[in-house]
Amino acid sequence: MGNSLQGKPSADKVRVFANNDVWLEANAVAQLHTTAQLPHIHAAVGLPDLHAGRGYPIGAAFFSVGHLYPALVGGDIGCGMALWRTGLKAHKTSPARLEKLLGSQEGPLPQALLAQAQPELAALCHDAALPLPAAQLAGSLGSIGGGNHFAELLACEQLYAAPEGDGPADADAATTATTAVCAALDPKAVYLLVHSGSRGLGGAILRAQVEAHGHAGLAADTPQAQHYLMQHEAALRYARLNREAIAQRFLQALRSDGLPLLDVSHNHVLPATHDGLQGFIHRKGATPADVGPVLIPGSRGDYSYLVQPLPGCAAALNSLAHGAGRKWARSDCMGRLAPRFQASALRKTRLGSTVVCNDKALLYEEAPQAYKAIDSVIASLLEAGLVRLLARFKPLLTYKKGGQPCC
């Protein structure tokens, strides 16, 4: 267990961006190096939220040439974050009122919202031969899912300096997006953050790939690779549609309108150029730094930061942390926390926010104590010259799972 200095190359093609205040699990660093040795991988980056995954590290990005690896992307293709500004005012509401308005957001999407989503759902099903039927995809639409997925209502606690026009190279559109988002920020508003993905679709795509090709990956110029990329694009579209559906059902429950500010995926493989080479960026729990501003959330009960990517991100494969990063394995959380905290105590946070999670195991697995401190992650990005702060948000309510309360 140890740390790498920010941006210091730890092998000829591996870089870890984490300062000495960020704890890095030895197994996560080992996974990063092992994955970097896959054939066709030319560069690998570990971000300060780096932690061990199932065979491949999370909080990492990899650049390959002539080859792509579906197993490296994983089963939640398109998982990402969407941020909305609601019409609610933070000083006119409270966590208790928000919880009462939301009630339970489980079950099928309301019919009116499902009808709004149907044209895009039909289009993406038409464009790709998907391993799940359209009816199943419709049934999952608007659901958050388990694990670390959530929806969160936040207050804008601090606005920093206005953005500067020096975003990533060749990023005019990204700079324009940053300016537009900052212009839309209202320090008095309540914001809605949605973190979810492609639900069962990404997992079904991955299972089919692994059954057919194992973990060896695919040569980019083959029909098999093109078939995967077609399904992958459909999963990206479905994940975006799912986040929009979640946002719309939450806004409906809150009796509020909403303005979408950003939607960014952090699990995908995309064409890219690095060091003059044409290839593919695989992001596994890593936020792209070439699409405009991004939100990097803490664990529930911690702050979230809106940041502007800077030109230094090129050294990090145009990637940033996607959150705080796990500190403890899920299987360890109950044993570590149950002797110290009753479930009811974990429904209130040190910042005064409320947690809606009526799954006892999930309540402990996703406790803030199981994650790194978001401020240390953000500090690493700042010290490495990767980002500029735009705003800091404080949680009011984190929704993970409704239904009947657990004990």
Salt bridges, closest charged atoms under 4 A:
ASP49 OD2 - HIS322 ND1 2.58
ASP76 OD2 - HIS149 NE2 2.99
GLU120 OE2 - ARG237 NE 3.06
ASP127 OD1 - HIS126 ND1 3.35
ASP127 OD2 - ARG237 NH1 2.88
GLU157 OE1 - ARG392 NH2 2.42
GLU164 OE1 - ARG388 NH2 2.93
ASP166 OD1 - ARG388 NH1 3.40
ASP186 OD2 - LYS89 NZ 2.67
ASP263 OD1 - ARG243 NH2 2.79
ASP275 OD2 - HIS274 NE2 3.47
ASP302 OD1 - ARG350 NH2 3.10
ASP359 OD2 - LYS401 NZ 3.76
GLU365 OE1 - ARG330 NH1 3.83
GLU366 OE2 - ARG326 NH1 3.02
GLU366 OE2 - ARG330 NH1 2.40
